């Protein structure tokens, strides 16, 4: 690994560097056949991100198709019950298709169209990114193929049907552990075979450069809005931000516009599954080690021989052995704190929000809520805590019912 | 001179092309690997490309993916593969051995520790599928310090600029991926391979091998007309899988294929 000083002051706006590195993390670890297509994407993105027409089209779609800005909602009753900070929820659950994922798929699909690609592919775990990809494909008239692990297809049946309704082909992935990481492998195999007409919409801030940067930029609307809304509604910047982390796209989207505001504490919440000490979790930042997977260097769940090990989380969307490289660097530099909550703590967060605020959160977002329940009581009543409510829980009611022994 | 360079020089002197069979180390259990390597040499292999099993082989088609999974069921690690090469070297000090795999096992072991251990085991070259020259600076320094060749891929999508960089970084030979796709794909187009090889050779002075999509004696002979080396992987791994459980049948099927390819390539001279 190249030497990068995690103790030196960081100029966050200049990361990644021109090679896609965040300190020692990130980069472009892909087979030669994909190098030129990825560089073509890099050139296209570098051009269009500064193109006023492209930005105007993206902003228009976020406003009128996604329904942005999403509200910053004061969860007054929940805050009072916890007795500490005032908790505000960034309501990404109210977006079209029910999660933050659509911010990114709109951006990438508009880019795909401008690059003349006619077919999009995507990987999905919980199905939210697959639905968001199928949605934009339907709207732009692009062919869409979604790769999904066989195991995830079984536990997320409603989203599979949604994708099919939207005209996408859902391909069941039966290799490896049959979950999200294997869906990513399979999508990369499709991409290398069909690079002439195909655009690969990666759903998180991972993959080869420029994906971590590009997906972050498309998701940063979350933090830009939250920053402005916080100033308007509370007269101050938040004291702390909390977001769940699988690959880390909702978290980086919230954190990024606050990175230079050193007084704002950042908390990324990983899935501790059955507990970090059981080995059955999905918390590479809390309990993993650096390595290379899926095109970038980052923290991974791996064994001493460098094989990727199976992950576990109640939430399919967090069930991934890697994490975006920018989070790896935010961890090493100490700018962000990474913590983990268990499946059962996440369930407590899930029920607490429903009971006090009448909002059914996604199981992914419930991890952030569960950590907020620990953090808020340690803060003063004049402090502001913003939690990213990254998705809604409709897709999870079958899972929750099953866990609670209820047959729907 | 390295074993790889010596081998290519000898073959060039004879007007012959190199045949490089691939299989995944540890497939069907670790005990099969070294005897199978010896069988490949006896059947006419000039170099051996030994796959290092990885949990997420994103550039492989289903045949080699499944071989990786089978090897990992036996917990075959990078260190185990190095021990197999050392074992092979006890009886064969001439045939070059190239390790082909993914970066993470090497990264976790550490570049310098890996380079030292590989050199001690008698490895000659390393091909890391997901490490393009842009990300290879440290690995190159570590491997070169131990006298190992680092072999890079070139692809149908590689531009002149990229080919120049690949040519600069590679030693031993350059591995040209014959098609856009994963290993074991079907659509091999010899004419387009020949066209692209002409472009590759404008930037690459060392030998160029071709792999992906070479399945039988006829395709091996056709590629040998235009390339310095023919790499055959999935066709061999498929024969291993088809004869699982019967070591002699595996030797016969794989040895037979390699011998047919060897004969077809040499008859073309």
Interface residues (C-beta under 8 A of the other chain):
Chain A: X1 X2 X19 X27 X28 X29 X30 X31 X32 X33 X34 X35 X36 X37 X175 X176 X181 X182 X184 X185 X188 X189 X192 X193 X194 X195 X196 X289 X290 X291 X292 X293 X294 X295 X297 X300 X302 X304 X305 X306 X307 X308 X309
Chain B: X54 X55 X56 X57 X58 X59 X60 X61 X62 X65 X66 X69 X72 X77 X78 X79 X102 X103 X104 X105 X106 X107 X108 X109 X129 X130 X131 X132 X134 X135 X137 X138 X152 X153 X154 X155 X156 X157 X158 X159 X162 X166 X177 X180 X181 X182 X185
